[in-house]
């Protein structure tokens, strides 16, 4: 089964050979697009750019840590 890449969410979808060149719907995001078979070069993982380099994971981790610490500090202040 050939795979096609949704231009909206950039996820791979498997389609029947008969569907190539026709309009299909992405099974992940529901966007409609024309199914064109992915070439061998695009079988490599897609690069999403610098925002997915891991730095955002550190930032999200710090935000979650701070968000969890605020109620604890408030509870300690209330108990005094």
Buried (B, 14 or more C-beta within 10 A) or exposed (E): EBBBBBEEEEBBBEBEEEBBEEEBEBEEEEEEBEBEEBEEEEEEEEEEEEEEEEEEEEEEEEEEEEEEEEEEEEEEEEEE
